[in-house]
Amino acid sequence: MTIQLYCFGESGNAYKAALALELSGVDWSPVKVDFFNGETRAPEYRSDINSMGEVPVMVDGDIRLTQSGVIQDYITEKTGKFGGNSPAERREVLRWVLWDNHKLSSGAGMTRFLMNFLPEDKRPAEVIAFHQARLAAVYAVLNDHLAGRDWMVGDAITNADLSCCGYLYYPEPFGFNRADWPHIDAWLTRLSDTPGWKAPYDLMPGSPADRA
């Protein structure tokens, strides 16, 4: 049975789940969610798809899961991939997934939204600057961790990599310049050189160009 992923191209959190599905080799298909026209805020979406009013949502037969980290963990259970090679590595993977969700993706996602998806006259300059300053410290943690290693945990791609990269491939400006962070840059290149990797707008339906 084909796994369905409710998603849209602009969502970095959905991209984490979509990339894990794609690289795992399972049979899956995207279901486009029209976020920018309010689909996730509609009562029908909240009652039938996700009461939290968010993407991603994964449906595999009778199993319905939300939150990218949970979906990634399910893919690990289903395929044996991306979970680490020992109990210690699995805990370390979880540590970085939680760190990403709290520190990296939350800030990068918010900053990218404020800078690109609000009308220009409604973009709060002081809030954006505040988030960018906090993100600089976060990028430094990630960059330092990647010094001298190929992957976030162990010697292969794990959900730690697939989570932390979620927003860093997007082309819209939000204050992240790969050239400023050489270890992150090299890691993102290794990921994108992996067979099966696709950029967000190639992997999921929907992009800013569709609304231009």
Helices and strands as residue ranges (DSSP letters): E 3-7, H 12-24, E 28-32, G 35-37, G 39-41, H 43-48, E 57-60, E 63-66, H 68-79, H 87-99, I 100-104, H 105-116, G 120-122, H 125-146, H 159-164, G 178-180, H 182-192, H 200-203, H 208-211
